[in-house]
Amino acid sequence: MRIVIIGGMTAGTTAAQMARLYDKKGEHEIIILEKEKYPLYSRCVLPFVISGKVSKEMAIEFDKKWYERHNIDLRLSTEVRSLNVKDKFVETSSGERIKFDKLIIATGSTDRPKYENYQRIFNLRTLEDALRIKDAAKNAKTAIVMGAGAIGCEVAEALKELSLEVTLVEYFDYVLPKFVDKEIGSRISKILESHGIKLMLGTAVKNVQEQEDRVVVETSKGTIEADMAVSALGIRPNLEIIQNQGIELGSTGRIKINERAETNIPGIYAAGECTEYPDLITGNPVPVGLGSIAFRQGMVAGINAAGGNTRLPPGVLNTRVSKIFDIEIAGIGPTATELKNAGIKFKQVISQTKDLPEYYPGGEDYISKLIFDNNGRILGYQAIGRNAGLRANIIASVVVTGGTVFDLEMLETAYTPPTAPILDPAIMPAISASRILRRP
C-alpha cells in the first residue's frame, strides 16, 4: 500500500513517522511531497532564528538521513500542482503523476497578505523567510511589524534584540487579541513598551509600499516609515489543490475532519493548519493554528492511514504559551470575546499574587484570569508570569477530565518555599470563583 503525504512539516512528517511505527513489517510505501527545500523544522522557532538564538542547522529537527533510516521517501522542492481524488493520484509541478492508496493532506497555510519579490517587506512563514529577515536587519536601523499576535510580538522582540528601533502596529487596542483578553493584553502592552517597543494600537494598516531606501506604511493614524517591515497580519489555508475534488470544507473555510482525522472521503486524511476542528468549550469549529494540535492530528492521520483505528479528543482547548522578553503568557480555551460571540454566558475573576511565599525572596508577580459558568465549569484561563505555561497545563488537565472550579480549588499542588506557595497561583482564581458561586 502506498501512503502519499502532501506537506512535510509538523503534521506531515509526524503522520509519516506514526504510519511507519504502526507498520511494523514495513509493508507500506510512504512518500512525503514537500515544496520547501528544507526537511522538518518548527515554524514556532522562526523568530528565534531571526534573533540568532537558534541557527538554521539547529532549527531543522530531522535531517535527510533520518527519513532514509525510517524508509520514508522524502521529496523536497516538490510542489503538488493538482489532485485527482477519483483516480487516486497527485501531479507535481514537474508533471510527475504519483498514485496513492491513502492520502494525507498537510498543506499548511500562507501568510495573508503575501509579500513576494520585495527587498524590504517580509512575511514570516518559512525558514528561508527568517534567514532573509535576519540578513536584512543587519543593514537596518528601524523596523515596522504589522500585527501583534504571538508571531508579531516575538518578531518585534527579535528585531529589538538586534538593536533595531521597532514599531508594532495592531488593529485592536491591545496586543495578543486572539491569545488573551484586554485585561491581560493591556499588561503585556506595557511590558513591550517598557522594553522599548513603540506601539500603535487601535491602528489599521491601509497600504504598504516599498521604496528604494525605505518602507512606507499608511495606517488609519497616519503614515510611518522604516528601513524594513514584517507582516504578521494573518494566514489562509493552502487549499488550491483540493478544489472541485469533493473534499468538504467547514464553516471556517478549512478542511473538515472527524475524530479519525479523516475527511468526508474515505482514505483521505488531513492534518494541521489546513483543517478545522471543534472547540472543546463552545463546540464550534475553529481553525487549527497550533503546532501541538497539528502534531496530534498528524499522529492520528498517520496511524489510521496505515490501517490503525485511533481517535482525536472530541475538541481542542488551544492550550497556548508564548515568552516575550522573559515573560510567559499562557492560556487555554476561548477568550471572553469568543465566548460572547458564541452566545455563552460566563463569569470571570482576575487574581494577582506572588509565585513564591511572601516571606521567601525572589517571588514574582503572577496574574491570572479564570472564566467559568454558573455551574463551575471552567471555560477559559489566561495568565502572565513565571511558569505560566506549566500552570496552564494544570488547568487544561482539570478541564479535559471534567473538573470544575471546585475541583481546581481543592487540587493538591506541590509546595516548598523555593518553588511555590502553599496555595499555588494556578488555583488562586479558582478560590475566588468558588466564593462567587457559593454566595446565596
C-alpha positions in Angstrom: 0.0 0.0 0.0 1.2 3.5 -0.8 0.6 6.4 1.5 1.2 9.8 0.0 1.5 12.8 2.3 1.3 16.4 0.8 3.4 18.6 3.1 6.4 17.7 5.2 6.3 20.0 8.2 4.9 19.1 11.6 1.6 17.4 10.7 3.0 15.7 7.6 6.3 14.3 9.0 4.5 13.2 12.2 2.0 11.4 10.1 4.8 9.6 8.2 6.6 8.7 11.4 3.5 7.3 13.0 2.5 5.4 9.9 5.9 3.8 9.8 5.8 2.9 13.5 2.4 1.3 13.1 3.5 -0.5 10.0 5.9 -2.8 12.0 6.5 -5.1 9.0 7.5 -2.2 6.7 4.9 -3.2 4.1 3.7 0.3 3.3 5.4 2.8 0.9 5.4 6.2 2.5 6.1 9.3 0.3 6.2 12.9 1.6 5.9 15.7 -1.0 7.3 18.9 0.4 7.5 22.1 -1.6 10.3 23.7 0.6 13.9 22.8 0.2 14.3 22.0 3.9 13.1 19.0 5.8 11.1 19.3 9.0 11.6 22.4 11.2 9.3 24.1 13.7 7.7 27.3 12.4 7.4 28.4 16.0 11.2 28.7 16.1 11.5 31.2 13.3 11.5 34.4 15.5 14.4 32.9 17.4 16.3 32.2 14.1 15.9 36.0 13.4 17.4 36.9 16.7 20.2 34.4 16.3 19.3 32.3 19.4 18.7 29.4 17.1 20.8 28.7 14.0 19.5 27.3 10.7 21.1 24.0 11.5 19.6 23.8 15.0 16.1 24.6 13.6 16.0 21.5 11.4 14.6 18.7 13.5 15.1 15.7 11.2 17.8 15.6 8.6 17.6 13.6 5.3 19.3 10.7 6.9 16.5 10.3 9.4 14.0 9.8 6.6 16.3 7.3 5.0 16.7 5.3 8.2 12.9 5.1 8.6 12.4 4.2 4.9 10.4 7.3 4.2 10.7 8.7 0.7 11.1 12.5 1.3 10.9 14.6 -1.8 11.9 18.2 -1.2 11.3 21.1 -3.5 8.4 19.1 -4.9 5.1 21.1 -5.1 1.9 19.3 -5.8 0.1 21.1 -8.6 -3.2 19.1 -8.7 -5.1 16.3 -7.0 -7.4 13.7 -8.6 -9.5 12.0 -6.0 -11.4 9.8 -8.4 -8.3 8.2 -10.0 -6.2 8.5 -6.8 -3.1 10.4 -8.0 -1.4 13.7 -7.4 0.5 15.6 -10.0 3.6 17.6 -9.2 4.8 20.9 -10.8 7.3 18.9 -12.8 4.4 16.9 -14.4 5.0 13.7 -12.5 1.9 11.7 -11.5 2.1 9.8 -8.2 -0.6 7.2 -7.4 -1.8 6.7 -3.9 -3.9 4.2 -1.9 -4.2 6.6 1.1 -3.6 10.3 1.1 -2.8 12.7 3.9 -3.2 16.4 3.2 -1.0 18.6 5.4 -0.6 21.6 3.1 -0.5 24.2 5.9 -1.1 27.9 5.4 0.2 31.0 3.6 0.5 34.5 5.1 -2.2 37.0 4.2 -1.4 39.3 2.6 1.6 37.7 0.9 4.6 39.9 0.0 6.7 38.4 -2.7 9.7 39.8 -4.6 10.3 42.6 -2.1 13.6 43.5 -0.6 12.3 45.4 2.5 8.9 43.9 3.1 8.7 40.3 4.5 6.3 37.6 5.6 7.5 35.1 8.2 6.2 31.7 7.1 9.3 29.7 6.2 12.9 29.2 7.4 14.0 31.0 4.2 11.9 34.0 5.3 13.5 34.1 8.7 17.0 34.0 7.2 16.1 36.8 4.8 14.7 39.0 7.7 17.8 38.3 9.7 20.0 39.3 6.8 18.0 42.5 6.1 18.2 43.5 9.8 22.0 43.8 9.5 21.7 46.9 7.4 18.6 48.4 9.1 18.1 50.7 12.0 14.3 50.8 12.1 11.5 48.3 11.5 7.7 48.1 11.5 6.0 44.9 12.5 2.3 44.7 11.3 0.2 42.6 13.6 0.6 42.0 17.3 -0.4 38.3 17.6 2.1 35.9 19.1 4.3 35.8 16.0 4.2 39.6 15.6 5.2 40.2 19.2 8.0 37.6 19.0 9.4 39.1 15.8 9.3 42.6 17.4 11.3 41.2 20.3 13.8 39.5 18.0 14.4 42.7 16.0 14.7 44.7 19.2 17.4 42.3 20.3 19.2 43.0 17.1 19.3 46.7 18.2 16.6 48.0 15.8 14.0 50.6 16.7 10.7 48.7 16.4 7.2 49.9 15.9 4.4 47.3 16.4 1.1 48.1 14.7 -2.1 46.4 15.8 -5.7 46.8 14.8 -7.1 46.0 18.3 -6.3 48.3 21.2 -4.2 45.7 23.0 -1.7 43.1 21.9 -2.3 39.3 21.5 -6.0 39.9 20.9 -6.7 36.2 19.9 -4.5 34.9 22.7 -5.8 36.8 25.7 -8.5 39.3 26.7 -7.9 43.0 27.1 -7.2 42.9 30.9 -4.2 40.6 30.2 -3.3 42.1 26.8 -3.0 45.6 28.2 -0.5 44.4 30.7 1.5 42.8 28.0 1.4 46.0 26.0 3.1 47.8 28.9 5.8 45.1 29.1 6.6 45.6 25.4 6.7 49.4 25.8 9.0 49.0 28.9 11.5 47.2 26.6 11.4 50.0 24.0 8.9 48.7 21.5 6.8 51.6 20.1 3.1 50.5 20.0 0.5 51.8 17.6 -2.7 50.2 18.9 -6.2 50.5 17.6 -4.5 51.2 14.2 -5.4 49.6 10.9 -2.8 49.0 8.1 -4.2 50.5 4.9 -1.3 50.3 2.5 2.3 49.2 2.4 4.8 50.5 -0.2 8.5 49.7 -0.8 10.7 52.5 -1.9 14.3 52.3 -2.8 15.6 53.0 0.7 12.6 52.6 3.0 9.2 51.1 3.6 6.2 53.4 3.8 3.2 52.1 5.8 -0.1 54.0 5.6 -2.3 53.5 8.6 -5.5 54.8 10.0 -3.5 57.1 12.3 -1.1 58.4 9.7 1.9 57.3 7.6 5.0 55.8 9.2 8.4 54.8 7.6 11.1 52.4 8.4 14.1 50.6 6.8 12.1 47.3 6.7 8.7 45.8 7.6 7.4 42.4 8.6 3.8 41.4 8.1 2.1 39.1 10.7 -1.4 40.0 9.8 -2.9 36.6 9.5 -2.9 33.3 7.4 -5.1 31.5 5.0 -5.1 27.7 4.4 -3.4 26.2 1.3 -6.4 24.5 -0.4 -6.0 25.2 -4.0 -5.3 21.6 -5.0 -8.5 20.2 -3.4 -10.9 22.5 -5.3 -13.6 20.6 -7.2 -12.5 17.3 -5.7 -15.4 16.8 -3.4 -13.5 17.3 -0.1 -15.8 19.0 2.3 -14.8 22.3 3.9 -16.2 23.5 7.2 -17.6 26.9 8.2 -14.1 28.3 8.7 -13.2 27.6 5.1 -10.8 24.8 6.1 -10.9 21.0 5.6 -13.5 19.4 7.9 -12.2 16.2 9.6 -13.6 13.7 12.0 -12.0 12.2 15.1 -10.0 9.8 12.9 -8.5 12.9 11.1 -10.4 11.7 8.0 -12.2 13.8 5.5 -15.6 13.1 4.1 -13.9 10.9 1.5 -12.7 7.5 2.9 -9.0 7.0 2.8 -8.2 10.7 2.5 -7.0 12.4 5.8 -6.0 15.9 6.7 -4.0 17.5 9.5 -2.6 20.8 10.6 -3.3 24.4 9.6 -5.4 23.4 6.5 -8.0 21.9 8.8 -10.7 22.9 11.3 -11.8 21.1 14.4 -14.4 21.7 17.1 -13.6 23.8 20.1 -14.0 21.7 23.2 -15.8 24.5 25.1 -18.1 26.1 22.5 -18.5 23.1 20.2 -17.9 25.5 17.2 -15.4 24.7 14.5 -12.1 26.6 14.9 -9.1 26.9 12.6 -6.2 24.7 13.7 -3.2 27.0 14.2 -1.0 25.4 16.9 1.8 23.1 16.2 0.9 21.0 19.2 -2.5 20.3 17.7 -1.1 19.7 14.2 1.3 17.1 15.8 -1.5 15.2 17.3 -3.6 15.3 14.2 -0.6 14.0 12.3 -0.3 11.2 14.7 -3.9 10.1 14.3 -3.9 10.5 10.5 -0.7 8.5 10.1 -1.8 5.6 12.3 -5.2 5.4 10.6 -3.8 5.7 7.1 -1.6 2.8 7.9 -4.5 0.6 9.0 -5.0 1.6 12.6 -8.0 3.0 14.4 -7.1 5.7 16.8 -9.0 8.9 17.6 -8.5 12.5 18.5 -10.2 14.1 21.5 -13.7 15.5 20.8 -12.4 19.0 20.8 -9.4 21.3 21.2 -8.6 23.7 24.1 -5.9 25.6 22.2 -3.6 25.4 25.1 -1.0 28.0 24.3 2.1 29.8 25.6 4.5 32.5 24.4 7.5 34.0 26.1 8.2 37.7 25.3 11.1 39.5 27.0 11.4 36.6 29.5 7.7 37.0 30.5 5.5 33.9 29.9 1.9 34.4 28.6 -0.3 31.4 28.6 -3.9 30.4 28.1 -6.4 27.7 27.4 -9.9 27.8 25.9 -11.8 30.6 24.2 -11.3 34.3 25.2 -14.2 36.2 26.7 -14.8 37.8 23.3 -15.0 34.4 21.6 -17.4 33.2 24.3 -19.6 36.2 23.8 -19.6 35.6 20.0 -20.7 32.0 20.7 -23.6 33.2 22.9 -22.2 31.5 26.0 -22.8 33.2 29.4 -19.9 33.3 31.8 -18.4 34.8 34.9 -14.7 35.8 35.3 -12.2 36.6 38.1 -8.7 38.1 37.9 -6.1 37.1 40.5 -2.8 38.8 41.3 -0.4 37.1 43.6 3.2 36.1 44.1 4.6 32.9 42.7 6.6 32.3 45.9 5.6 32.8 49.5 5.7 36.4 50.6 8.4 35.6 53.2 10.7 34.0 50.6 13.0 36.1 48.4 12.7 36.2 44.7 8.9 36.0 44.3 7.5 37.5 41.1 4.0 38.8 40.2 1.6 36.2 38.8 -1.6 37.5 37.2 -4.3 35.1 36.0 -7.8 35.2 34.8 -10.3 32.3 35.1 -13.5 32.2 33.1 -16.3 29.9 34.2 -20.1 29.4 34.1 -22.8 29.2 36.8 -22.2 25.5 37.4 -18.5 26.0 37.9 -17.4 24.6 34.6 -14.1 26.1 33.6 -14.4 27.9 30.2 -11.0 29.6 29.9 -7.8 30.6 31.6 -5.1 33.2 30.9 -2.0 34.1 32.8 1.2 36.2 32.8 4.1 35.1 34.9 6.9 32.6 35.6 5.8 29.1 34.7 2.5 30.3 33.3 2.7 27.6 30.6 3.1 24.8 33.1 0.2 26.2 35.2 -2.0 26.4 32.0 -1.3 22.7 31.5 -2.6 22.0 35.0 -5.9 23.9 34.2 -6.1 22.1 30.9 -5.8 18.7 32.7 -8.7 19.7 35.0 -10.9 20.8 32.1 -10.4 17.7 29.9 -11.2 15.4 32.8 -14.4 17.2 33.5 -13.2 19.1 36.6 -14.8 22.4 37.9 -13.6 25.4 39.7 -14.4 23.5 42.9 -12.1 20.7 41.9 -9.4 23.1 41.0 -9.8 24.9 44.3 -9.1 21.6 46.1 -6.4 20.4 43.8 -3.4 19.1 45.8 -0.3 21.0 44.5 3.4 20.7 45.4 4.6 23.1 48.0 8.0 24.2 49.2 9.0 27.9 49.7 11.8 28.0 47.0 9.3 26.8 44.2 5.7 27.6 45.1 3.5 28.9 47.9 1.1 26.6 49.7 -1.7 28.0 47.6 -0.3 27.7 44.1 -1.0 30.6 41.7 -2.8 28.1 39.4 -5.6 27.6 42.0 -5.9 31.1 43.4 -8.5 32.3 40.8 -10.5 29.1 41.5 -10.8 30.0 45.1 -12.3 33.4 44.2 -14.6 31.8 41.6 -15.8 29.2 44.2 -16.6 32.0 46.6 -18.7 33.8 44.0 -20.6 30.7 43.1 -21.3 29.8 46.8 -22.9 33.1 47.6 -26.5 32.8 48.4 
